[in-house]
Amino acid sequence: MERLQQTLDWLYSLEARGEIYKLERMDQALERIGNPHLRLKVVHIAGTKGKGSVAAMLDSCLRAAGYRTGLYTKPHLVHLTERTRIAGAEMAPAQMLEYIERLRGIYERAGLALTFFEFTVALMFLYFAETGIDIAVVETGLGGRLDSTNVVRPLLSVITPIGFDHMEYLGYTLRSIAAEKGGIIKPGAPVVIGARDPEARATLVDIASQRRSPAMLIERDFTYCSHSPEHRLDYHGLGINMGAVELGVAGRFQHENAAIALAAIEALRSMGWRIGEDSIRRGLREVYWPGRFDVVQRRPLVVLDCAHNELSVEALLDTIASELGPQARARLIFGCLSDKNWPRMAQLLGPRVRDVTLTRVKPKRPLDPERLVEHFAAFAPVRVIREPSEAVARVMAEACEEDFVLVTGSVYLVGEVYPHFLAAQGRTRLFPEAA
């Protein structure tokens, strides 16, 4: 255990190198280990919101159809091993230790000083290639065009809805953000486009046309009808028409994600992948995607949600209204990063809460909770408890069985408090551990 922790400490120390948005270094790093990414069949997913959910849904349907899948998502919530899963199981810690030490030796001898993200992406590609999978579902990190995952030659690209986030890197217009996300569209490879905004949509269609990539567009080639608050939708596409498709995740926004995943399945089926209706229904019914309107306790009701920008907060509030009723008022535990539009997030959440406990997320650009006090004070009583675990423990000790406790504002915050609820269930991990 000590060796593993020391190795992880070294790996996390690479975050001090920041991010380098160039693919040449990634190409060099992968060439050193035999270009494992070129041995994989990949579905590559980018977008502002919903890309992780779409990836999880697609992975679940492929597994239900009997395929051995690799799934790469980021960030993780509790353990780094969650990012890299095969057949639904997260990488075993002993395996991760072996791969980190092996790659560290290779790259240090080669004089390649990779960033944290570059290193973990290289690890993922090698693990998937050496373990043997039928297909990999790979989510981008930030953007798409210069993202470290964008060295793949995908079977299929998927672009989920586009919105404003990470503007300092991606640009300050939806057109520029879409152009960065659309960088994952590869010549001749089909693309599913879930973007509705006219500017973003036109940009993505233009990129697909230039690269002669057949495009499936939401509202043109596939549509859906939501049965919210029931977790069901009807889907109508070019080759799949299914009614009353049940989802294992809550929220009307997840119905759109499911439709995008279904369009991706249509594209894969046209390439010869055997994914029947029974597998689709089972996969979507059994999909598990923690941290997204995630009910971790019933009495009191406790929901963890990774909403970290205005778009995701709006989706969260819509889900609360449909699942719990428009009058539901939360005991809110909130913390976020300093580079988010936190005044707007507070403005959206404020009218829907009973009281607020502000806390400070630990990693990466945390916002000092005192700066949030005045933004929430106009709506409800506010206090600051800087340590997230202490904030959760205090609110849970005070809550009665009829209360509704909501933890949101950052993926990192949800990850920090999740162990409290896993321990109550006698668990330490979100996913099964790979053999």
NORVEN-V462693 format. One record per residue. N is the residue number from 0. RES is the residue in one small letter. PHI is phi in whole degrees, -180 to 180 (999 if undefined). OMEGA is omega in radians with two decimals (* if undefined). D_CENTER is the distance of its C-alpha to the mean C-alpha in Angstrom with 1 decimal. Layout:
n-><N:N>
res-><RES:RES>
phi-><PHI:PHI>
omega-><OMEGA:OMEGA>
d_center-><D_CENTER:D_CENTER>
This chain:
n-><0:1:2:3:4:5:6:7:8:9:10:11:12:13:14:15:16:17:18:19:20:21:22:23:24:25:26:27:28:29:30:31:32:33:34:35:36:37:38:39:40:41:42:43:44:45:46:47:48:49:50:51:52:53:54:55:56:57:58:59:60:61:62:63:64:65:66:67:68:69:70:71:72:73:74:75:76:77:78:79:80:81:82:83:84:85:86:87:88:89:90:91:92:93:94:95:96:97:98:99:100:101:102:103:104:105:106:107:108:109:110:111:112:113:114:115:116:117:118:119:120:121:122:123:124:125:126:127:128:129:130:131:132:133:134:135:136:137:138:139:140:141:142:143:144:145:146:147:148:149:150:151:152:153:154:155:156:157:158:159:160:161:162:163:164:165:166:167:168:169:170:171:172:173:174:175:176:177:178:179:180:181:182:183:184:185:186:187:188:189:190:191:192:193:194:195:196:197:198:199:200:201:202:203:204:205:206:207:208:209:210:211:212:213:214:215:216:217:218:219:220:221:222:223:224:225:226:227:228:229:230:231:232:233:234:235:236:237:238:239:240:241:242:243:244:245:246:247:248:249:250:251:252:253:254:255:256:257:258:259:260:261:262:263:264:265:266:267:268:269:270:271:272:273:274:275:276:277:278:279:280:281:282:283:284:285:286:287:288:289:290:291:292:293:294:295:296:297:298:299:300:301:302:303:304:305:306:307:308:309:310:311:312:313:314:315:316:317:318:319:320:321:322:323:324:325:326:327:328:329:330:331:332:333:334:335:336:337:338:339:340:341:342:343:344:345:346:347:348:349:350:351:352:353:354:355:356:357:358:359:360:361:362:363:364:365:366:367:368:369:370:371:372:373:374:375:376:377:378:379:380:381:382:383:384:385:386:387:388:389:390:391:392:393:394:395:396:397:398:399:400:401:402:403:404:405:406:407:408:409:410:411:412:413:414:415:416:417:418:419:420:421:422:423:424:425:426:427:428:429:430:431:432:433:434>
res-><m:e:r:l:q:q:t:l:d:w:l:y:s:l:e:a:r:g:e:i:y:k:l:e:r:m:d:q:a:l:e:r:i:g:n:p:h:l:r:l:k:v:v:h:i:a:g:t:k:g:k:g:s:v:a:a:m:l:d:s:c:l:r:a:a:g:y:r:t:g:l:y:t:k:p:h:l:v:h:l:t:e:r:t:r:i:a:g:a:e:m:a:p:a:q:m:l:e:y:i:e:r:l:r:g:i:y:e:r:a:g:l:a:l:t:f:f:e:f:t:v:a:l:m:f:l:y:f:a:e:t:g:i:d:i:a:v:v:e:t:g:l:g:g:r:l:d:s:t:n:v:v:r:p:l:l:s:v:i:t:p:i:g:f:d:h:m:e:y:l:g:y:t:l:r:s:i:a:a:e:k:g:g:i:i:k:p:g:a:p:v:v:i:g:a:r:d:p:e:a:r:a:t:l:v:d:i:a:s:q:r:r:s:p:a:m:l:i:e:r:d:f:t:y:c:s:h:s:p:e:h:r:l:d:y:h:g:l:g:i:n:m:g:a:v:e:l:g:v:a:g:r:f:q:h:e:n:a:a:i:a:l:a:a:i:e:a:l:r:s:m:g:w:r:i:g:e:d:s:i:r:r:g:l:r:e:v:y:w:p:g:r:f:d:v:v:q:r:r:p:l:v:v:l:d:c:a:h:n:e:l:s:v:e:a:l:l:d:t:i:a:s:e:l:g:p:q:a:r:a:r:l:i:f:g:c:l:s:d:k:n:w:p:r:m:a:q:l:l:g:p:r:v:r:d:v:t:l:t:r:v:k:p:k:r:p:l:d:p:e:r:l:v:e:h:f:a:a:f:a:p:v:r:v:i:r:e:p:s:e:a:v:a:r:v:m:a:e:a:c:e:e:d:f:v:l:v:t:g:s:v:y:l:v:g:e:v:y:p:h:f:l:a:a:q:g:r:t:r:l:f:p:e:a:a>
phi-><999:-64:-63:-63:-64:-63:-68:-66:-60:-62:-61:-67:-65:-69:-62:-65:-78:72:-117:-120:-93:-143:-96:-61:-65:-65:-60:-63:-63:-74:-63:-63:-115:86:49:-62:-63:-79:-95:-108:-93:-126:-103:-109:-124:-132:151:-87:-135:88:-67:-67:-64:-61:-61:-65:-66:-64:-59:-64:-68:-65:-66:-64:-83:98:-87:-89:-109:-111:-129:-119:-134:-153:-78:-86:-99:-112:-124:-57:-62:-64:-67:-125:-122:-124:53:87:-105:-78:-54:-68:-54:-64:-66:-62:-58:-61:-68:-62:-64:-63:-70:-59:-62:-62:-77:-69:-66:-85:72:-98:-94:-75:-78:-56:-68:-58:-64:-69:-68:-61:-60:-60:-61:-67:-60:-62:-68:-80:-79:89:-133:-84:-158:-114:-109:-121:-93:-70:-86:-108:77:-180:-56:-110:-69:-62:-77:-83:-98:-76:-111:-75:-66:-153:-109:-133:-116:-85:-53:-106:-150:-88:-167:54:-63:-64:-103:-105:112:-108:-128:-64:-64:-69:-64:-62:-63:-69:-62:-70:-64:-83:-72:-111:-52:81:-87:-61:-138:-101:-113:-101:-75:-106:-54:-57:-65:-64:-62:-62:-63:-68:-63:-64:-63:-61:-65:-61:-97:53:-102:-57:-115:-108:-111:-63:77:-109:-103:-150:-138:-148:-125:-86:-108:-54:-82:-67:-88:-140:-147:-104:-125:-132:-128:-77:-130:-127:-132:-136:-106:51:-80:-89:-110:-89:-126:-93:112:-61:-63:-72:-68:-66:-61:-64:-64:-65:-63:-66:-64:-64:-64:-57:-63:-66:-63:-68:-92:107:-72:-92:-133:-80:-61:-62:-68:-62:-62:-65:-60:-73:-69:-101:-60:-127:-140:-65:89:-121:39:-96:-82:-102:-159:-102:-133:-70:-72:-124:-119:-106:-143:-83:-53:-135:-153:-61:-59:-73:-66:-60:-64:-62:-65:-63:-67:-59:-63:-77:-85:-116:103:-65:-90:-62:-123:-94:-88:-92:-112:-134:-156:-149:-90:-71:-92:-92:-85:-68:-61:-70:-61:-66:-62:-72:-79:-48:-68:-111:-123:-93:-155:-133:-115:-94:-139:-122:-69:-82:-85:56:51:-69:-89:-64:-60:-60:-71:-89:-54:-64:-75:-97:-62:-70:-111:-162:-60:-131:-142:-118:-129:-67:-86:-56:-64:-69:-61:-65:-59:-67:-64:-65:-68:-87:-74:-95:-63:-88:-73:-121:-106:-123:-112:-159:120:-163:-59:-67:-64:-59:-63:-73:-94:-57:-55:-58:-85:-63:-61:-65:-97:73:-122:-121:-128:-78:-123:-60:-92:-63:-66>
omega-><3.14:3.13:3.12:-3.11:3.11:3.14:3.10:3.09:3.09:-3.11:-3.14:3.10:3.12:3.10:3.11:3.10:-3.13:3.11:3.10:-3.04:3.04:-3.10:-3.10:3.13:3.12:3.09:3.13:-3.11:-3.11:3.09:3.13:-3.10:3.00:3.11:-3.11:-3.10:-3.12:3.09:-3.05:2.93:-2.93:2.82:-3.02:-3.00:3.05:3.11:3.13:3.14:3.02:-3.03:3.11:3.11:3.11:3.13:-3.13:3.13:-3.14:3.10:-3.11:3.13:3.12:3.10:3.11:3.11:3.06:-3.14:3.04:-2.98:2.87:3.13:3.10:3.09:3.07:-0.13:3.05:3.11:-3.05:-3.08:3.11:-3.12:3.14:-3.06:-2.97:-3.04:3.06:-3.13:3.08:-3.08:3.13:-3.11:3.11:-3.13:-3.14:3.08:-3.13:3.11:-3.13:-3.11:3.14:-3.11:-3.14:-3.11:3.12:3.13:-3.13:-3.03:3.08:3.09:-3.13:-3.12:3.13:-3.14:-3.07:2.98:3.11:-3.09:3.10:-3.11:-3.10:3.08:3.09:3.11:3.14:-3.11:-3.12:3.13:3.13:-3.08:-3.07:-3.13:3.11:3.11:3.09:-3.05:3.11:3.01:-2.97:3.09:3.06:3.01:-3.13:3.10:-3.09:-3.03:-3.10:3.11:-3.07:3.11:-2.99:2.99:-3.07:2.98:-2.93:2.90:-2.98:2.99:3.12:3.08:3.12:-3.09:-3.09:3.07:-3.09:3.04:-3.14:-3.05:-3.12:3.11:-2.96:-3.11:-3.00:3.03:3.11:3.11:-3.12:3.11:3.12:3.13:3.10:3.12:-3.11:3.08:3.12:3.10:-3.06:-3.10:3.07:-3.13:-3.13:3.10:3.00:-3.09:3.13:-3.12:3.13:-3.11:-3.05:-3.13:-3.12:-3.12:-3.14:3.12:-3.11:3.11:3.12:3.11:3.13:-3.14:3.14:-3.08:3.12:3.12:3.10:-3.05:2.97:-3.05:3.03:-3.12:3.04:-3.08:3.06:3.14:3.08:3.06:-3.08:3.05:3.12:0.20:3.00:-3.11:-3.10:3.05:2.97:-3.11:3.10:-3.13:-3.14:-3.10:3.12:3.01:-3.06:3.09:3.05:3.08:-3.06:3.14:3.10:3.12:-3.06:3.02:3.12:-3.14:3.13:3.10:3.06:3.09:3.12:3.12:3.11:3.09:3.12:3.07:3.08:3.09:3.07:-3.12:3.12:3.12:3.13:3.09:3.11:3.09:-3.06:-3.12:-3.05:-3.11:3.13:3.13:3.11:-3.12:-3.14:-3.11:-3.13:3.11:-3.04:-3.10:-3.13:-3.09:-3.02:3.08:3.12:-2.93:-3.01:3.13:-3.08:3.08:-3.05:-3.10:-0.03:3.10:3.13:3.13:3.01:-3.14:-3.06:-3.14:-3.03:3.04:-3.06:-3.13:-3.09:3.06:3.09:3.10:3.11:-3.13:3.07:3.13:3.09:-3.13:-3.09:-3.09:-3.01:-3.12:-3.07:-3.12:-3.10:3.12:-3.02:2.82:-2.93:2.92:-2.97:2.99:-3.10:3.12:-3.02:-3.07:3.07:3.08:-3.02:3.04:3.13:3.10:3.11:3.13:3.12:-3.05:-3.00:-3.10:-3.03:-3.10:3.10:3.04:-3.01:2.97:-3.12:-3.12:-3.03:3.07:-3.02:-2.99:2.89:2.91:-3.13:3.06:3.07:-3.05:3.13:-3.13:-3.12:-2.99:-3.06:-3.11:3.10:-3.02:3.13:-3.04:-3.00:3.05:-3.05:2.98:3.14:2.96:-2.89:-3.11:-3.07:-3.12:3.10:3.12:3.14:-3.13:-3.12:-3.12:-3.14:3.11:-3.10:-3.00:3.01:-3.02:-3.10:-3.08:3.03:-3.13:-3.13:3.06:-3.10:3.09:-3.09:2.99:-3.10:3.11:3.12:3.12:-3.12:-3.09:-3.07:-3.13:3.10:-3.08:3.03:-3.13:3.12:3.12:-3.13:-3.11:3.04:-3.08:3.11:-3.06:3.04:3.12:3.13:3.12:*>
d_center-><28.2:29.7:29.3:25.6:25.1:27.2:25.2:21.8:23.6:24.7:21.3:19.9:23.0:21.9:19.5:22.9:23.2:20.5:18.7:20.9:20.0:22.3:22.0:25.5:24.7:21.9:24.5:27.1:24.9:24.1:27.7:28.8:27.1:28.2:25.5:23.4:20.8:23.8:24.4:21.1:20.5:17.0:14.8:13.0:10.2:10.0:10.0:9.7:8.1:6.9:5.8:3.1:6.1:8.5:7.9:8.5:11.4:12.9:12.9:14.5:17.1:18.0:18.6:20.7:22.6:23.6:21.7:20.6:17.0:15.0:11.2:9.5:5.9:5.8:6.8:8.5:10.1:13.6:14.5:13.7:14.5:11.4:9.7:12.5:13.5:16.5:17.6:15.1:16.5:15.1:17.4:20.6:21.3:24.6:23.1:20.8:23.9:25.8:23.5:23.0:26.8:27.6:25.5:26.7:30.2:29.7:28.2:30.6:33.5:32.4:32.0:28.3:26.7:23.0:20.3:17.8:15.0:17.7:19.0:15.9:15.2:18.9:18.7:16.0:18.2:21.3:20.1:19.0:22.3:24.5:23.3:23.7:21.2:21.8:18.7:15.4:12.1:10.6:7.6:9.2:9.0:11.0:13.0:14.1:17.9:18.3:15.0:16.1:14.5:16.7:19.7:19.0:21.3:19.1:20.6:18.3:16.1:13.7:13.2:11.4:13.1:14.1:14.9:16.1:13.9:14.9:18.2:20.1:18.6:18.0:20.9:22.1:22.4:20.2:22.2:21.5:17.8:17.9:20.2:17.8:14.9:17.7:18.7:16.8:19.4:22.1:25.7:26.5:23.1:22.1:19.2:17.6:17.4:15.7:16.8:19.6:20.8:24.1:23.9:20.4:21.4:24.7:23.3:21.0:23.9:26.2:24.2:24.0:27.8:28.7:27.0:28.4:25.1:25.5:23.1:22.1:21.5:20.4:23.6:25.8:25.0:22.9:22.8:22.0:23.7:21.9:23.9:22.1:22.7:23.1:20.0:21.4:21.6:23.9:22.9:25.3:24.8:27.2:27.5:25.8:26.9:25.8:26.6:25.3:22.1:20.8:17.2:16.2:13.8:15.4:15.4:16.9:13.9:12.5:15.7:15.0:11.7:14.1:16.7:14.6:13.9:17.6:18.7:17.0:18.9:22.0:21.7:21.5:24.4:26.4:26.1:27.5:24.6:25.9:23.4:25.7:25.3:25.6:22.7:20.6:21.7:21.2:17.7:16.5:18.6:17.4:13.6:12.2:8.7:9.8:9.4:9.2:13.0:13.6:17.4:18.4:22.1:24.5:27.5:26.7:23.6:20.6:17.2:14.2:11.6:9.0:10.6:11.3:13.2:15.8:14.0:11.6:14.8:16.8:14.6:14.8:18.5:19.1:17.6:19.9:22.8:22.4:21.7:24.1:26.3:26.8:28.9:26.4:26.4:24.1:25.0:22.3:21.0:19.3:18.4:16.5:16.7:19.8:18.5:16.9:19.3:20.1:23.4:21.9:19.3:22.3:24.3:22.0:21.6:25.2:27.1:25.0:25.5:28.6:28.2:25.9:25.3:23.9:22.6:21.5:18.2:19.4:17.5:17.3:19.2:19.6:21.5:24.8:24.8:28.4:27.4:25.6:28.6:30.6:27.7:27.3:31.0:32.1:30.3:30.6:31.8:29.7:29.9:28.2:27.4:25.8:24.7:21.6:23.0:26.3:24.9:23.3:26.5:28.7:27.1:27.0:30.6:31.6:29.8:31.9:30.9:30.6:28.2:24.6:22.5:19.2:17.1:14.7:14.4:12.0:9.2:12.2:14.5:12.8:12.7:16.4:17.7:16.1:18.9:21.4:20.4:19.8:23.3:24.8:23.7:25.1:21.9:20.4:17.3:14.4:15.0:18.4:19.6:20.6:24.3>
